[in-house]
Amino acid sequence: MRAPLPLWPATFRGWLPGLLLSVPLALLLWNLRTAPEDLRTAVATAAVLLALPWVVPAMVLVATVSVPLYMWLHTQGPVPDVLQWLGGTLLAGAVLGAHVNATLAWLWLRRDPAVPEPGLRDFLERSPRGIDRQLNDDKR
């Protein structure tokens, strides 16, 4: 039998270990705004890869929540280009996805050890005396 896996952290405190990856990743992405394009692309690609498979749901969540803000910016004057805005939501989603992956990895590493249960190996290694005793008990 395998150790029971915690699917998700049950408390807010359980999500805190994910900050070990998501905060440095967010700061790195923020500080690379003025870096060369190829470096920014490489770091953004790494961020998205660290966030798989959660990057798409996280990006959809961030994009949905940020729509009212983007619409409000239209009333305030010039707005960012929509592709820049969506790129930002993708990077924010990548940071959120990396946070989820880091938290789940932390839980996986801190899980309880597996408890072995009798299996095929135990069945094949049983003693002949035990088999004979079991057969004799069945005949009675």
Buried (B, 14 or more C-beta within 10 A) or exposed (E): EEEEEBEEBEEEEBBEBBEEBBEEBBEBBEEBEEEEEEEBEEBBEBBBEBBEEBBBEBBEBBBEEBEEEBEEEEEEEEBEEEEEBBEBBBBBBBBBBBBBBBBBEBBEEEEEEEEEEEEEEEEEEEEEEEEEEEEEEEEE
